[in-house]
Amino acid sequence: MNAATPPSELPPGYEVCAMPDGEFNALIGPIYMRLTAAGARFAFRAASRHTNARAVVHGGMLMSFTDQVLGLTVQRAVGDLDVATVSLNCDFVASVRPGDLVEGEASVARVTKRLIFVSGTLYRGTDVIMTASGLWTRIRPTAPAATR
């Protein structure tokens, strides 16, 4: 946990995600993570800064979180940070409001020499918010791991 997340705000069973992912998580997060028997589950608490003009969480925010969930799952599966999104397909199922806890999980269907196939789902409680599938690729490192 870091100083920016008081213990009272942590969802039960979660901790602040410590996986390296640059500075982007600070804009949409904090992102939380908990290990499960199937791998990992990620979450964020929707806030007013995530909303659109209708006071619901912007679809772009949900797509960004989905990209994080699938991407972090891929990183865990291949044990490498050097992957990037090639394709991300999302289907919106329900809306989210400020204060809602959005949870996401993903699973890798196949890993080839160059490509990783992954799918996932976002939830609000037991309600499905979004389903997604994507394709990630292995890339050449651009910077030493210590700086990422």
Helices and strands as residue ranges (DSSP letters): G 7-9, E 15-16, H 24-28, E 32-36, E 39-45, G 48-50, H 59-78, E 83-92, E 101-111, E 115-124, E 127-138, G 145-147
